[in-house]
Amino acid sequence: MEYQPGLPEHNDNISHKHPLMEFALLLGGLSVVAFVVYLLLGLAVDLVAEHISPEQELQWFKRNSVDVIASSMLDHGGEAKRIDSALFQGLKQCLDVDYPLQLWLVKSEKVNALAVPGDDVFVYQGLVDAVQSENGLAFVLAHEIAHFQQRDHLKGIGRGLILASLMAVVGMGDAAALANPAAALSQAQYSQSRESSADAKALQALACHYGHVGGATELFDALLKQEGKFAEFGHYFATHPKTQARIEQIHTWAQSRGYGFKETNPLSTFDGI
């Protein structure tokens, strides 16, 4: 019998699917795994953060008079002045935050405010200039205090490290961004949910301190008018809900809780300026 060489009709070692289809399936599966891992580890981070005492937090993050993380966030050459504010202390009492927090005014035109691990709240001069009254500034300060109360600053760092680790495991650059869209989206949605919760508590603190919530939307009203015109405004709201949605939500909360909008105090009465 004469031998006739030829290729086998079926070879289990060779895929008959299109390479792009295989890549899409691999990418989809990897995204699902990354998303599930992110959710599980994120829940673990939240649980741990809830049980970290303010004293333990200070031991971990404090160095001299400014947090390690906070100092890295300040502008190069920027100046931060510590403020002893009765308004700030009153808002803390309204939110039942009994551990010490320090308020700092940063000499920068950026419209920004942040709560960082340790015990520091930073408010930028650009934000102070953007509001029209003491009440408007009080809402922002109460919002940042609420982040401490909710331990959002610790949860955010933990979840950020998880997301960065997932990116590193998958790979660097664009490939990581493609492989982890679900985890990245979940991180953004989580951040927005925490911002919304802080808004609700800030509104509560405003009503507690003044007896009404006048000025609660001042900053958002200013941002809405200036959106797309000044880049620094977008810096503050990069991970925040849409400005118009926040304004509408505040009015909804105020109506449902019976909070009134009354005359505000001039910004000149703020004891930190």
C-alpha positions in Angstrom: 0.0 0.0 0.0 1.4 3.4 -1.0 1.6 6.0 1.8 -0.2 9.3 1.1 0.9 12.1 3.5 -1.7 14.6 4.6 -3.0 16.7 7.4 -5.5 15.3 9.9 -9.1 16.4 9.6 -9.2 17.4 13.2 -6.5 18.6 15.5 -7.4 19.3 19.1 -4.3 21.4 19.6 -5.3 24.0 17.0 -8.2 26.4 17.7 -10.7 26.9 14.9 -12.0 30.1 16.4 -11.0 33.5 15.1 -8.1 35.0 17.1 -10.1 38.2 17.9 -13.0 36.1 19.2 -10.6 34.2 21.5 -9.1 37.5 22.7 -12.6 39.0 23.4 -13.6 35.9 25.4 -10.3 36.0 27.4 -10.7 39.7 28.0 -14.3 39.3 29.1 -13.5 36.5 31.5 -10.6 38.4 32.9 -12.8 41.5 33.5 -15.4 39.4 35.3 -12.8 37.8 37.6 -11.3 41.3 38.3 -14.7 42.7 39.1 -15.6 39.9 41.5 -12.2 40.1 43.2 -12.5 43.9 43.5 -16.0 43.7 45.0 -15.0 41.1 47.6 -11.8 42.8 48.6 -13.6 46.2 48.6 -16.1 44.9 51.1 -13.3 43.6 53.2 -11.6 47.0 53.1 -14.8 48.7 54.2 -15.2 46.4 57.1 -11.7 46.9 58.3 -11.9 50.7 57.9 -15.0 50.8 60.1 -13.0 49.3 62.9 -9.9 51.5 62.7 -10.0 54.0 65.6 -9.0 57.6 65.1 -6.1 57.0 67.5 -4.8 54.1 65.4 -5.3 56.2 62.2 -3.2 59.0 63.7 -0.4 56.5 64.5 -0.4 55.2 61.0 -0.6 58.5 59.0 0.6 61.4 61.1 4.0 63.0 60.8 4.7 66.3 62.5 1.7 68.7 61.9 0.6 67.6 58.5 -0.3 64.1 57.2 2.2 62.3 55.0 -0.5 61.9 52.3 -1.8 65.4 52.7 1.6 67.0 52.3 2.0 65.2 49.0 -1.3 66.6 47.8 -0.5 70.2 48.3 0.7 72.3 45.4 4.5 72.6 45.1 5.4 75.8 47.0 1.8 76.0 48.3 1.2 77.3 51.8 -1.3 75.8 54.2 -2.4 77.8 57.3 -4.1 76.0 60.2 -7.4 77.6 61.2 -9.0 77.5 64.6 -12.7 77.8 63.6 -15.7 77.8 65.9 -17.8 77.1 62.8 -15.8 74.0 62.1 -16.1 72.8 65.7 -19.9 73.5 65.7 -20.4 71.4 62.5 -18.4 68.5 64.1 -20.7 68.6 67.1 -23.8 68.5 64.8 -22.3 65.3 63.2 -21.3 63.8 66.5 -17.7 63.7 65.6 -15.9 64.0 68.9 -12.3 63.2 68.0 -10.0 66.1 67.1 -9.8 67.3 63.5 -7.6 70.1 62.1 -8.8 72.6 59.5 -6.2 74.0 57.0 -6.6 76.8 54.5 -4.5 76.3 51.4 -3.4 79.4 49.5 -4.3 78.1 46.0 -6.7 79.2 43.3 -7.9 75.6 42.9 -11.5 74.9 43.8 -10.9 71.9 46.1 -11.5 70.5 49.6 -10.4 67.2 50.9 -10.3 65.0 54.0 -7.1 62.9 54.3 -6.0 60.1 56.6 -4.9 61.4 59.9 -7.0 64.3 61.2 -6.7 67.0 58.6 -9.3 68.7 56.4 -7.9 71.0 53.7 -10.0 73.7 52.0 -8.5 75.7 49.2 -8.8 79.5 48.9 -10.3 79.1 45.4 -13.2 77.2 46.9 -13.7 79.9 49.6 -13.8 82.5 46.9 -16.4 80.5 44.9 -19.0 80.5 47.6 -21.1 83.5 48.5 -21.8 83.1 52.2 -20.6 81.5 55.4 -23.4 79.0 55.0 -22.2 77.9 51.6 -18.7 77.3 53.0 -20.2 75.5 56.0 -21.8 72.9 53.8 -18.5 72.1 52.2 -16.8 71.8 55.6 -19.6 69.6 56.9 -19.3 67.4 53.8 -15.6 66.8 54.5 -16.3 66.1 58.2 -18.9 63.6 57.1 -16.2 61.8 55.1 -14.3 61.3 58.3 -17.4 60.1 60.1 -18.0 57.5 57.3 -14.3 56.6 57.2 -14.5 57.3 53.4 -10.9 58.6 53.3 -9.6 55.2 54.5 -12.0 53.2 52.4 -11.0 55.2 49.3 -7.3 54.5 49.9 -7.9 50.8 50.4 -10.1 50.4 47.3 -7.6 52.5 45.3 -4.8 50.2 46.3 -6.9 47.2 45.3 -7.7 48.6 41.9 -4.0 49.5 41.3 -3.0 46.0 42.3 -5.5 44.5 39.9 -4.1 46.7 37.1 -0.6 45.6 38.0 -1.5 41.9 37.9 -3.3 42.2 34.5 -0.6 44.4 33.0 0.5 48.0 32.7 -0.9 50.8 30.5 -3.8 50.4 28.1 -4.0 46.7 28.4 -4.8 47.0 32.1 -7.4 49.6 31.5 -9.1 47.4 28.9 -9.0 44.3 31.2 -10.5 46.1 34.2 -13.3 48.3 33.0 -15.8 46.7 35.4 -13.6 47.3 38.4 -12.8 50.8 37.4 -16.5 51.6 36.9 -17.4 50.1 40.2 -14.7 52.3 41.9 -16.2 55.4 40.3 -19.8 54.5 41.3 -18.7 53.7 44.8 -16.9 57.1 45.1 -20.1 58.8 43.9 -22.3 57.0 46.4 -20.0 58.1 49.2 -20.1 61.7 48.0 -23.9 61.6 47.9 -24.0 60.2 51.4 -21.7 63.0 52.6 -23.9 65.6 50.9 -26.9 64.2 52.9 -25.0 64.5 56.2 -23.7 67.9 55.3 -27.3 69.1 54.8 -28.2 67.7 58.2 -25.3 69.5 59.8 -26.3 72.8 58.1 -29.9 72.5 59.4 -28.5 71.7 62.9 -26.1 74.6 63.0 -28.2 77.3 61.4 -31.8 76.0 61.8 -32.1 76.1 58.0 -30.2 75.0 54.9 -29.8 78.3 53.0 -26.6 78.3 51.0 -26.3 74.5 50.7 -26.2 74.7 46.9 -24.1 77.8 46.5 -20.9 76.1 45.4 -22.8 73.8 43.1 -24.7 76.7 41.6 -21.4 78.5 40.9 -19.8 75.4 39.4 -22.8 74.8 37.2 -22.5 78.3 35.7 -18.7 77.9 35.1 -18.6 74.3 33.9 -16.4 73.9 30.9 -14.8 77.4 31.5 -12.4 76.8 34.3 -10.4 73.5 34.4 -9.8 73.7 38.2 -13.6 73.3 38.9 -13.5 69.9 37.2 -10.6 68.9 39.4 -12.7 68.9 42.5 -15.6 66.9 41.0 -13.6 64.3 39.1 -15.1 61.4 41.1 -18.2 63.3 42.2 -21.8 63.0 41.0 -23.0 65.5 38.3 -23.4 69.0 39.6 -27.0 69.4 38.5 -28.0 66.1 40.0 -26.5 67.1 43.3 -28.4 70.3 43.4 -31.7 68.5 42.6 -31.0 65.9 45.3 -30.3 68.5 47.9 -33.6 70.2 47.2 -35.4 66.8 47.4 -33.8 66.0 50.7 -34.6 69.5 52.1 -38.3 69.2 51.1 -38.7 65.7 52.5 -37.1 66.6 55.8 -38.8 70.0 56.2 -35.6 72.0 55.9 -36.2 75.6 54.9 -33.9 77.9 52.8 -33.5 81.2 54.6 -31.1 84.2 54.5 -27.5 83.3 54.8 -24.6 84.9 56.8 -22.0 86.9 55.0 -18.7 85.1 54.3 -16.9 87.8 56.3 -18.3 86.3 59.5 -16.3 83.1 59.0 -13.6 83.1 61.6 -11.0 81.4 59.4 -10.5 84.3 57.0 
